[in-house]
Amino acid sequence: MKIYLTTIMAKTHWGYSIRTFPASATQKSIAVPPPTTIVGALACAYATTSKLNREYSLVEKNFMAYPVEFLQEFDIKYATLHLHEQAGEQTLQTIRYFTMPVQAPKADIARFAETLKVAEMFGPVQIGYVAAPLTALTLTILSSKPLPKEAAWSISRLGSRDSLIAIEKTTQSEVELQKVNMGEKIYLVNTYYPMDLAAPQPPATYIIERMPIPLSREEWLQWFSFRPHSPSIERNVIIPLPRQYTPVKILKNCFKISIKADGDMLTLLIPMEVM
């Protein structure tokens, strides 16, 4: 079975905002872009370069977002990320939003408009974001079919519409999956992976974050559905941090890929379920 690994080297503008599910009202931002955000950004870029200009899928059942069509076309298997620098700081930014449309009464609108103060027409809300100006990231995507380079080069944001990034380099190559067994040790892992795959060993620098990380086609479809989905798609993830990164002991059988990208040797741990 042919497997292609696409690497996309990017740099943030000010940082990013990727709010956790269900992303209503005040929500913190996920520490790093999860696989769903990476694939969603690629699908958005591909839809733009292909002049599709739609956000819904035509090939899957109703109430699906366009990324499921992109997933099916290129048979996306997995996605992860390599941090070149320390993770940015998670924080909340307070903004004021216009609440007048949901405050207007059903009757006596004229009196209501005369008595309501302008300050009362707005309400505060805190938006989660990660302050990470000019931070270098390498996105990695596994697929059964080669991804179009124009889509990789056309990614403009990761997360919210103002989470701008600049693409600096993209590469793509055919790779072989190497099986690693429970109990084996790997000297260095520098891309994030599900926590149940391997235990970090000292000395190691990492953080643990909960994020959406689909491991099957059904979970990908659930996540990009407009309908409610199971919270089981969100999993605890080990995020290795530079420059120490993370030696690990394998907790269950999985696959490994090691590949050189722009001078850095990247090591990925991949759950067996995704293949």
DRENMAR-475803 format. One line per field, with one value per atom (N, C-alpha, C): residue in three letters; y, x, z. Coordinates in steps of 0.001 Angstrom, whole numbers, always signed. Each point is the difference from the previous one (the first is absolute). Layout:
BEGIN
rest <- c(ala ...)
v <- c(Y ...)
u <- c(X ...)
w <- c(Z ...)
This chain:
BEGIN
rest <- c(met met met lys lys lys ile ile ile tyr tyr tyr leu leu leu thr thr thr thr thr thr ile ile ile met met met ala ala ala lys lys lys thr thr thr his his his trp trp trp gly gly gly tyr tyr tyr ser ser ser ile ile ile arg arg arg thr thr thr phe phe phe pro pro pro ala ala ala ser ser ser ala ala ala thr thr thr gln gln gln lys lys lys ser ser ser ile ile ile ala ala ala val val val pro pro pro pro pro pro pro pro pro thr thr thr thr thr thr ile ile ile val val val gly gly gly ala ala ala leu leu leu ala ala ala cys cys cys ala ala ala tyr tyr tyr ala ala ala thr thr thr thr thr thr ser ser ser lys lys lys leu leu leu asn asn asn arg arg arg glu glu glu tyr tyr tyr ser ser ser leu leu leu val val val glu glu glu lys lys lys asn asn asn phe phe phe met met met ala ala ala tyr tyr tyr pro pro pro val val val glu glu glu phe phe phe leu leu leu gln gln gln glu glu glu phe phe phe asp asp asp ile ile ile lys lys lys tyr tyr tyr ala ala ala thr thr thr leu leu leu his his his leu leu leu his his his glu glu glu gln gln gln ala ala ala gly gly gly glu glu glu gln gln gln thr thr thr leu leu leu gln gln gln thr thr thr ile ile ile arg arg arg tyr tyr tyr phe phe phe thr thr thr met met met pro pro pro val val val gln gln gln ala ala ala pro pro pro lys lys lys ala ala ala asp asp asp ile ile ile ala ala ala arg arg arg phe phe phe ala ala ala glu glu glu thr thr thr leu leu leu lys lys lys val val val ala ala ala glu glu glu met met met phe phe phe gly gly gly pro pro pro val val val gln gln gln ile ile ile gly gly gly tyr tyr tyr val val val ala ala ala ala ala ala pro pro pro leu leu leu thr thr thr ala ala ala leu leu leu thr thr thr leu leu leu thr thr thr ile ile ile leu leu leu ser ser ser ser ser ser lys lys lys pro pro pro leu leu leu pro pro pro lys lys lys glu glu glu ala ala ala ala ala ala trp trp trp ser ser ser ile ile ile ser ser ser arg arg arg leu leu leu gly gly gly ser ser ser arg arg arg asp asp asp ser ser ser leu leu leu ile ile ile ala ala ala ile ile ile glu glu glu lys lys lys thr thr thr thr thr thr gln gln gln ser ser ser glu glu glu val val val glu glu glu leu leu leu gln gln gln lys lys lys val val val asn asn asn met met met gly gly gly glu glu glu lys lys lys ile ile ile tyr tyr tyr leu leu leu val val val asn asn asn thr thr thr tyr tyr tyr tyr tyr tyr pro pro pro met met met asp asp asp leu leu leu ala ala ala ala ala ala pro pro pro gln gln gln pro pro pro pro pro pro ala ala ala thr thr thr tyr tyr tyr ile ile ile ile ile ile glu glu glu arg arg arg met met met pro pro pro ile ile ile pro pro pro leu leu leu ser ser ser arg arg arg glu glu glu glu glu glu trp trp trp leu leu leu gln gln gln trp trp trp phe phe phe ser ser ser phe phe phe arg arg arg pro pro pro his his his ser ser ser pro pro pro ser ser ser ile ile ile glu glu glu arg arg arg asn asn asn val val val ile ile ile ile ile ile pro pro pro leu leu leu pro pro pro arg arg arg gln gln gln tyr tyr tyr thr thr thr pro pro pro val val val lys lys lys ile ile ile leu leu leu lys lys lys asn asn asn cys cys cys phe phe phe lys lys lys ile ile ile ser ser ser ile ile ile lys lys lys ala ala ala asp asp asp gly gly gly asp asp asp met met met leu leu leu thr thr thr leu leu leu leu leu leu ile ile ile pro pro pro met met met glu glu glu val val val met met met)
v <- c(-1195 +1195 +1251 +884 +1226 +1026 +610 +1061 +1209 +1153 +1233 +889 +579 +935 +1388 +912 +1394 +841 +777 +918 +1428 +825 +1405 +857 +716 +878 +1371 +461 +1248 +862 +1275 +932 +807 +104 +743 +1501 +736 +1473 +474 -44 +382 -1211 -1078 -1173 -629 -583 -637 -170 -191 -272 -1227 -1089 -1253 -439 +409 -231 -1434 -477 -1372 -164 -1219 -324 +279 +609 +369 +1421 +672 +1301 +1051 -24 +1047 +789 +1313 +903 -89 +84 +25 -1392 -136 -1263 +293 -791 +139 -541 +365 -525 -1236 -963 -1165 +474 -646 +459 -3 -1004 -88 -436 +295 -430 -1521 -523 -1455 -515 -1325 -566 +519 +191 +472 +1402 +844 +1350 -42 -864 -126 -465 -1054 -520 +1004 +669 +1009 +1149 +434 +1082 -430 -1250 -525 -110 -485 -138 +1357 +1005 +1357 +531 -217 +463 -724 -1315 -769 +439 +275 +470 +1337 +852 +1306 -148 -795 -152 -764 -830 -751 +754 +1204 +853 -671 -781 -651 +969 +766 +1057 -495 -1101 -474 -636 -33 -497 -1324 -580 -1246 -1081 -1251 -1128 -462 -404 -541 -1519 -598 -1435 -830 +625 -735 +319 -662 +233 +1450 +386 +1402 +502 +1310 +692 -292 -61 -179 +1221 +413 +1102 -484 +928 -358 -831 +205 -796 -1507 -532 -1452 -412 +879 -269 -7 +936 +67 -1238 -424 -1209 -1212 -113 -1159 +39 +1185 +106 -397 +396 -262 -1058 -591 -1063 +427 +1082 +505 -997 -351 -985 +630 +1007 +487 +1353 +784 +1284 +309 +636 +408 +1225 +429 +1282 -40 +689 +142 +1467 +244 +1352 +269 +1074 +387 +855 +616 +892 -347 +594 -264 +358 -739 +275 +1382 +677 +1336 -42 +1153 +113 +19 -868 -15 +1102 +800 +1098 +320 +924 +419 +1491 +381 +1401 +423 +1067 +477 +943 -298 +869 +329 +1011 +339 -263 -686 -326 +595 +284 +673 -982 +290 -904 +503 +1169 +606 -947 -766 -862 -1000 -487 -989 +644 +1335 +700 +644 +234 +730 -718 +716 -617 -216 -819 -269 +1147 +826 +1098 +1269 +1140 +1298 +247 -233 +163 +1452 +939 +1425 +430 -389 +382 -674 -1236 -737 +675 +458 +640 +1324 +690 +1295 -128 -1081 -138 -800 -875 -829 +830 -23 +729 -762 +757 -633 -1074 +282 -963 -1302 +69 -1203 -836 +522 -742 -935 +10 -823 -863 -1183 -892 -498 -208 -475 -1520 -483 -1429 -183 -1075 -273 -1084 +325 -909 -587 -1323 -652 +100 +261 +7 -361 -320 -323 +1074 +734 +1039 -648 -95 -659 +715 +1243 +754 -601 -105 -479 -1343 -893 -1336 -972 -788 -956 -1332 -536 -1276 -848 -1309 -909 -914 +142 -842 -1257 -1163 -1250 -738 -448 -663 -1298 -1092 -1301 -261 -423 -275 -1128 -652 -1084 +539 +1280 +636 +1290 +374 +1248 +1205 +886 +1218 +1050 +800 +1030 +1079 +277 +978 +1397 +339 +1338 +225 -1084 +121 +220 -750 +166 +1419 +540 +1357 +1068 -371 +997 +105 -768 +141 +1399 +689 +1373 +156 -983 +130 -1380 -36 -1206 +364 -347 +368 +1074 +1009 +1079 +765 +816 +673 +979 +471 +929 -701 -1339 -763 -235 +1054 -25 -700 -728 -620 +257 -137 +105 -1323 -585 -1267 +301 -690 +236 -1113 -1231 -1110 -1187 -757 -1246 -1115 -1198 -1161 -1171 -963 -1189 -1187 -1123 -1187 -1249 -1104 -1281 -596 -510 -487 -1419 -659 -1324 +83 -675 -52 -1102 +344 -979 -370 -1289 -429 +8 +543 -55 -693 -837 -821 +547 -397 +405 -342 +945 -198 +565 +241 +591 +1455 +471 +1381 +741 +1237 +857 +1213 +301 +1042 +1383 +292 +1352 -14 +579 +254 +1502 +646 +1463 +489 -886 +400 -532 +695 -447 -1311 -735 -1323 -306 -913 -380 -551 +423 -308 -1493 -802 -1426 -794 +663 -706 -229 +1004 -78 +882 -416 +760 +762 +1315 +769 -505 -13 -453 +1168 +108 +1105 -209 +1118 +1375 +310 +697 +312 +1315 +736 +1218 -133 +133 -180 +580 +178 +342 -993 -113 -854 +896 -223 +822 -922 +372 -757 +688 -779 +575 -1056 +415 -980 -664 -1334 -734 -1275 +96 -1159 -1093 -1254 -1139 -915 +294 -827 +901 -545 +780 +422 -900 +325 +1181 +45 +1120 +1308 -70 +1210 +500 -897 +393 +595 -590 +527 +1413 +216 +1318 +1090 -283 +1006 +0 -734 +42 +1243 +533 +1134 -441 -1301 -539 -243 -115 -273 -1307 -44 -1202 -431 -1186 -568 +722 +295 +623 -935 -1281 -960 +319 +839 +380 +891 +649 +798 -915 +92 -881 +809 -537 +611 -252 +1053 -48 +484 -692 +441 +932 +1214 +970 +214 -630 +200 +1455 +533 +1395 +76 +978 +184 +581 -169 -736 -1423 -347 -1337 -1039 +374 -918 -1220 -1171 -1065 -1396 -612 -1447 -727 -1161 -671 -1497 -607 -1457 -354 -866 -326 -790 +446 -638 -999 +184 -976 +44 -1083 -89 +1164 +575 +1117 +60 +1028 +218 +1221 +14 +1131 +417 +1294 +545 +990 -100 +982 +564 +1315 +639 +1345 +369 +1271 +1065 +1118 +1097 +1314 +628 +1293 -30 -1082 -98 -635 -146 -608 -1435 -903 -1375 -91 -292 -107 -1459 -290 -1340 +50 -796 -62 -1355 -3 -1231 -15 -1118 -56 -1187 +229 -1112 -981 -1272 -1029 +143 +578 +112 +860 +961 +934 -661 -1126 -655 -1156)
u <- c(+839 -839 +878 -228 +783 -522 +941 -344 +882 -628 +722 +9 +1142 +134 +256 -885 +137 +393 +1071 +400 -193 -535 -265 +627 +1045 +667 -636 -500 -756 +493 -347 +325 -1249 -296 -1183 +229 -1086 +74 +45 -1125 -34 -227 -523 -379 -1229 -877 -1196 -1040 -1235 -1116 -733 +82 -662 -769 -1222 -771 -490 -110 -406 -1497 -428 -1418 -733 -1198 -798 +251 +1013 +428 -1092 -814 -1002 +362 -272 +352 +1498 +395 +1415 +615 +1059 +707 +1485 +828 +1436 +367 +1176 +494 +848 -62 +872 +1445 +938 +1392 +673 -303 +565 -1108 +116 -1032 -159 -1210 -225 -130 -53 -128 -1218 -1121 -1218 +189 +752 +265 +943 +1021 +955 -714 -811 -717 -1042 -679 -973 +632 +1198 +705 +408 +467 +363 -1223 -1107 -1220 -499 +75 -414 +866 +1323 +910 -272 -269 -274 -1312 -1009 -1281 +174 +873 +239 +742 +1083 +793 -769 -968 -808 -1268 -175 -1161 -1322 +7 -1237 -896 +622 -708 -1273 +113 -1114 +530 -836 +410 -661 -770 -705 +433 -175 +409 -1141 +350 -979 +73 +1037 +209 -341 -105 -361 -1454 -503 -1373 -204 -1247 -334 +634 +103 +499 +1468 +800 +1444 +714 +1087 +809 +895 +493 +794 +1245 +694 +1207 -182 -1216 -168 +152 -362 +193 +1487 +735 +1447 +664 -443 +525 -177 -1162 -283 +794 +119 +682 +1467 +660 +1434 +318 -1044 +149 +979 -342 +818 -38 +1162 +91 +260 +864 +490 +660 +47 +701 +555 +1151 +613 +867 +740 +711 +1299 +1005 +1307 +204 +303 +287 +1497 +376 +1404 +401 -998 +247 -967 +208 -876 -1446 -937 -1418 -351 -914 -422 -833 -280 -752 -1497 -741 -1453 -583 -867 -579 -1388 -689 -1334 +13 -660 -95 -1459 -256 -1368 -383 -1127 -540 -1449 -570 -1410 -738 -1124 -763 -1416 -594 -1290 -1126 -774 -1058 -1402 -122 -1310 -987 +418 -969 -696 +679 -613 -647 +120 -625 -1326 -231 -1190 -1275 -939 -1247 -983 -1009 -1007 -996 -107 -959 +646 -582 +457 +1472 +384 +1387 +433 -909 +351 +446 -741 +390 +1309 +165 +1221 +1228 -136 +1113 +381 -973 +279 +629 -284 +484 +1291 +286 +1207 +1242 +972 +1254 +887 +852 +887 +860 +499 +862 -730 -1340 -773 -271 +370 -198 +1168 +1009 +1183 +259 +581 +346 +1426 +717 +1394 +62 +983 +266 +1509 +530 +1433 +271 +891 +362 +1383 +102 +1283 +923 +1273 +992 +1368 +932 +1380 +894 +691 +911 +1325 +245 +1206 +468 +471 +400 +1222 -87 +1104 +544 -899 +391 +3 +1072 +136 -649 -801 -683 +237 +57 -7 -1207 -920 -1183 +338 -445 +265 -1315 -223 -1253 +315 -619 +132 -1230 +220 -1116 +375 -1026 +248 +221 -373 +185 +793 +821 +772 -928 +311 -782 +472 -907 +399 +847 +1154 +911 -599 -846 -572 -903 -629 -824 +881 +1099 +917 +560 +357 +548 -1061 -1274 -1075 -651 +477 -549 +315 -1014 +195 -256 -670 -297 -108 +233 -180 -885 -1278 -923 -956 -225 -930 +460 -891 +297 +1154 +305 +1120 +1282 -16 +1191 +896 +629 +722 +1350 +370 +1319 +581 +1309 +694 +707 -231 +639 +1391 +1005 +1382 +564 -496 +519 -940 -145 -763 +799 -105 +644 -972 +218 -844 +821 -148 +761 -782 +303 -590 +808 -676 +687 -446 +801 -338 -261 -1046 -318 +819 +643 +779 -778 -262 -748 +901 -516 +717 -908 +591 -767 +14 -993 -106 +1287 +495 +1215 +1245 -29 +1159 +185 +1242 +310 +464 -421 +399 +698 +1162 +857 -634 -708 -530 -1297 -1050 -1252 -263 -214 -153 -1246 -1007 -1321 -1019 -1141 -949 -678 -467 -594 -974 -971 -928 +744 -419 +713 +115 -969 +25 +984 +666 +954 +1340 +480 +1358 +129 +851 +240 +1318 -8 +1250 +974 +1279 +1046 +957 +509 +931 +1338 +662 -483 -938 -1105 -967 -681 -372 -793 -1243 -1153 -1251 -1150 -1141 -1234 -1068 -1047 -1137 -1191 -636 -1139 -1099 -1239 -1132 -461 -117 -368 -687 -725 -589 +1079 +18 +988 -667 -730 -704 +971 -379 +851 -632 -1210 -667 -791 -383 -795 -1327 -603 -1267 +156 +1094 +218 +236 +713 +161 -1357 -862 -1320 -837 +105 -745 +453 +1313 +506 -435 +9 -347 -1496 -782 -1444 -551 -1090 -666 -835 -92 -769 +921 -558 +825 +768 +1208 +818 +472 +548 +449 +1252 +55 +1217 +1200 -200 +1110 +1026 -356 +946 +1098 -282 +1027 +811 +1322 +892 +1138 +583 +1199 +1184 +767 +1093 +1288 +1100 +1331 +567 +369 +589 +1457 +964 +1420 +412 +803 +435 +1498 +406 +1428 +694 +1288 +849 +255 -467 +234 -859 -1266 -978 -164 -319 -477 +486 +888 +226 -1241 -347 -1229 +200 -884 -131 -1373 -50 -1245 -928 -1257 -990 -874 -146 -743 +519 -168 +522 -505 +909 -356 +998 -103 +936 +864 +1162 +918 +468 +179 +611 +1074 +1174 +1056 +368 -3 +267 +678 +891 +695 -796 -263 -761 +696 +539 +664 +1105 +777 +1125 -324 -1304 -412 -457 +396 -481 -1289 -1093 -1292 -328 -501 -436 -1469 -805 -1435 -370 -887 -627 -1437 -418 -1284 -806 -1193 -837 -303 -49 -264 -1411 -927 -1387 -154 +905 -197 +300 +711 +373 -955)
w <- c(+0 +0 +0 -976 -65 +1006 +709 +946 -309 -89 -292 +1239 +282 +1108 -566 +314 -425 +1210 -141 +1067 -491 +873 -323 +1091 -353 +963 -50 +1148 +63 +1153 -63 +1077 +323 +1288 +428 -148 -2 +7 +1446 +700 +1420 +910 -577 +781 -633 +812 -541 +1092 -443 +903 -504 +766 -350 +1233 +65 +1223 +100 +1218 +242 -184 -250 -158 +1310 +6 -1165 -488 +506 -518 +64 +1029 +187 +1250 -47 +1098 +282 +1265 +340 -99 -797 -142 -162 +630 -212 -1374 -485 -1269 +259 -922 +78 -176 +679 +47 -1362 -832 -1355 -948 -1286 -952 -22 +263 -19 -1425 -188 -1347 -760 +693 -658 -581 +695 -496 -1200 +67 -1108 -1265 +119 -1162 -486 +934 -388 -762 +434 -698 -1410 -125 -1318 -916 +553 -794 -469 +867 -365 -1142 +100 -1047 -1312 +71 -1214 -647 +823 -539 -715 +541 -618 -1323 +12 -1229 -1075 +412 -957 -404 +569 -303 +354 +1094 +438 +765 +884 +734 +690 +712 +811 +1279 +1021 +1302 +358 -906 +288 -986 +408 -834 -899 -1224 -934 -101 +567 -196 +1230 +1147 +1204 +365 +1052 +412 +410 +130 +270 +1289 +58 +1193 +275 -1064 +116 -575 +658 -508 -1137 -804 -1175 +325 +1139 +252 -120 +213 -145 -1461 -914 -1424 -338 +581 -181 +590 +1193 +636 -893 -606 -843 -1295 -599 -1290 +94 +1115 +127 +1058 +588 +996 +1109 +667 +1107 +1151 +524 +1073 +1371 +30 +1295 -205 +1053 -49 +1382 +24 +1259 -260 +1014 -101 +796 -526 +655 +380 +1256 +488 -86 -697 -66 +1198 +635 +1138 +1111 +1173 +1126 -336 +585 -236 +529 -692 +412 +1272 +530 +1247 -274 +681 -119 +879 -568 +755 -528 +651 -412 -313 -1080 -385 +97 +739 +182 -1142 -632 -1034 +361 -673 +190 -1309 +88 -1199 +97 -1138 -88 +340 +1023 +461 -322 -642 -243 -704 -1024 -692 +923 +1031 +884 +1219 +129 +1122 -384 -1290 -435 +450 +632 +469 -1145 +253 -1019 -129 +1060 -20 +550 -338 +508 -328 -1255 -422 +81 -306 +18 +1395 +1031 +1362 +402 -390 +337 -626 -1256 -692 +640 +597 +620 +1378 +687 +1384 +119 -966 +99 -299 +899 -205 -992 -692 -981 +661 +1203 +698 +282 +125 +288 -1245 -1166 -1243 -294 +852 -221 +1231 -218 +1096 -151 +1103 -76 -127 -715 -87 -137 +564 -71 -1044 -934 -1081 +293 -75 +246 -1193 +251 -1073 +560 -891 +370 -600 +854 -470 -395 -1298 -513 -1259 +128 -1195 -686 -1326 -842 +474 +381 +452 -1179 -113 -1105 +367 -922 +165 -1240 +177 -1153 +125 -956 -58 -790 +454 -709 -217 -1229 -369 -721 +444 -655 -860 -1237 -902 -953 -559 -970 -1409 -215 -1299 +202 -965 +139 +119 +932 +159 -1009 -550 -970 +664 -591 +600 +47 -995 +3 +1208 +490 +1195 +1231 +91 +1132 +53 -1167 -51 +245 -132 +70 +1372 +990 +1351 +519 +478 +480 +1488 +620 +1432 +635 +1313 +801 +1181 -91 +1066 -459 +844 -315 -1229 -562 -1258 +114 +1225 +158 +461 +60 +416 -1210 -469 -1266 +129 -1070 -83 -1387 -107 -1288 -265 -1177 -362 -546 +528 -411 -873 +191 -798 +127 -1074 +62 -688 +530 -613 +47 -885 -25 -470 +685 -377 +390 -698 +353 +1150 +1009 +1200 +327 +832 +498 +1500 +430 +1420 +664 +1112 +743 +1266 +178 +1174 +1225 +1103 +1282 +1015 +826 +919 +1416 +749 +1399 +745 +781 +773 -647 -1314 -670 +435 -107 +339 -1251 -121 -1113 +585 -538 +576 -73 -1075 -159 -801 +567 -714 +93 -1142 +0 -739 -131 -471 +1002 +112 +1023 -394 +1037 -220 +1140 -208 +1072 +1211 +1157 +1238 +279 -481 +316 -866 -967 -854 +682 +744 +555 +1222 +931 +1234 -123 +207 -26 +1066 -352 +908 +279 +1221 +294 -704 -397 +92 -1157 +264 -1043 +323 -1028 +181 -873 +637 -726 +825 -650 +696 -425 +806 -321 -296 -1140 -409 -520 +279 -547 -1278 -1076 -1292 -861 -1032 -923 -834 -3 -785 -533 -1116 -563 -423 +279 -341 -1040 -428 -1002 -930 -1162 -942 +629 +786 +653 +959 +732 +925 -756 -1128 -818 -468 -455 -480 +1132 +1172 +1144 +339 -43 +402 -965 -1291 -994 -338 +770 -165 +687 -542 +639 +1197 +195 +1121 +1191 +1218 +1182 -153 +556 -115 +1384 +62 +1272 +502 +1311 +551 +17 -325 -2 -1077 -985 -1041 +577 +1117 +673 +904 -114 +746 +615 +1058 +573 -930 -235 -960 +653 -269 +438 -1073 +390 -922 +397 -686 +323 -267 +902 -105 -291 -810 -281 +1222 +130 -926 +463 +1174 +523 -716 -275 -556 +917 -539 +883 -383 +800 -129 +527 -583 +411 +126 +783 +66 -555 -1009 -686 +928 +91 +865 -752 -1307 -805 -1435 -701 -1359 -855 -781 -864 -1153 -818 -1097 +283 -650 +134 -1391 -171 -1212 +434 -591 +199 -1365 -99 -1284 +233 -903 +105 -740 +676 -594 +309 -1036 +124 +1065 +4 +930 +1333 +329 +1261 -229 +881 -68 +813 -666 +665 +263 +1196 +344 +392 -690 +246 +561 +996 +486 -513 -605 -670 +536 +524 +478 -1123 +340 -1008 -572 +795 -445 -1256 -192 -1126 -1339 +15 -1247 -320)
